[in-house]
Amino acid sequence: VRALLDADDGTVMCVVQRAPELAPDVPDAWRATAADHDARSFDVVAIDYEGHVSPVTDEPGVWGAARRGDGLMIAGRDMAHPQAQMMHYFRGNGVHVKNHAAVPGLTMNVRFARLGERGLHAAIVAPTGAQYAGARQLPVLMHPYGGPGFQEVTMSMAAYWDAQWWAEQGYLVVVADGRGTTGRGPRWDREIHECMKDVTLADQVDAVHALADAVQAINTGQPHARHAHAAVRALPEPDLERVAMIGWSYGGFLSALAVLRAPDVFAAACAGAPPTDWTLYDTCYTERYLGLDPEVYARNSIIADAPRLRRPLMLIHGFADDNVTIAHSLRLSQALMEAGREHTFLPLTGITHMTNDPAVARNLLVLQRDFLARALAR
């Protein structure tokens, strides 16, 4: 159960994520798409007080709902529509609420796979444009968040607009949810306890190592390799000699960590707003995962890893960031300077934790693209 939405005399309505290995039986309404009702799908169900589950939403997606009296409103996203969907029901009669929002002008090419021995949920995004869609091989861009309390691999087309843009720049983009991300249950969540740094990086490394087999499985049409709103064209082979990582916030931490601790796997990285030293971050967040022992905090910091850097690294941070303060990147940059390690640092005036200026956001994409192109050039 991910969220409790409503309770009345007959049922409790909630958002759930299904674990097929724990719940092999599926309601009839999900039978045709049972394989997609897993951690990627946020389904709304009504559970009666005998424990019987009745689906409120049928299609896999990221859904929410509100129920008042005889009225029911369902809203969310799926892989079939670029825009958010909304349905209003009153006493069983439904009306689709039109959405007139603009949509990005990209053709989506997203495939889903399970990577490595832990079956990491992953989305593999490939180009559709004429320049790269027919490529035999492409460099790999890992694009994770990868941290606790959030997941990126969902049944929502909108989750992959950014990844699709990167794919059109000539990459096979991989978004993989490792241990600590949501949707796989409490045991999965707790595997990062006191060891976020090592566990989350290990899962991204495992995803890279499993990628070639996953692409081959997709291209040969093996049953467990599925696509979603994807072109029929075969995926390019991953060039595992040219693997980069980009990310923001915890994804930025992972990106910097990747080139510091796994330079044999990752050839370059762009790290946006990375929390480099967990003693500088919110205690209500860090204590949940790292406890109170100062040695645990030191072990999970990447400041002491600065002398290890031998791959291109771009740090990006906003001066107005009140979530992950710029002190994080300043401290890592200082440690890199003291160790004599070349790196690129882009401090952004007036930018908060997310890039809230459209021009800056656009130019940041271009700057990162060009940085990685130079770093991965042969």
Salt bridges, closest charged atoms under 4 A:
ASP6 OD2 - ARG67 NE 2.64
ASP8 OD2 - ARG67 NH2 3.46
ASP28 OD1 - ARG31 NH2 3.04
ASP36 OD1 - ARG40 NH2 2.96
ASP36 OD1 - ARG226 NE 3.12
ASP38 OD1 - ARG40 NE 2.99
ASP38 OD2 - ARG226 NH2 3.99
ASP43 OD2 - HIS37 ND1 3.05
ASP48 OD2 - HIS52 ND1 3.08
ASP70 OD2 - ARG91 NE 2.96
ASP78 OD1 - HIS81 ND1 3.02
ASP162 OD2 - HIS143 NE2 2.53
GLU191 OE1 - ARG179 NH1 3.13
ASP203 OD1 - ARG118 NH1 3.32
ASP203 OD1 - ARG179 NH2 3.01
ASP206 OD2 - ARG118 NH1 2.79
GLU237 OE1 - ARG136 NH1 3.21
ASP239 OD2 - ARG242 NE 2.88
ASP239 OD2 - ARG378 NH2 2.92
ASP277 OD2 - ARG331 NH1 2.70
ASP305 OD2 - LYS197 NZ 2.61
ASP305 OD1 - ARG261 NH1 3.14
ASP305 OD1 - ARG308 NE 3.53
ASP321 OD2 - HIS317 NE2 3.49
ASP321 OD2 - HIS353 ND1 2.84
ASP370 OD1 - ARG369 NE 3.08
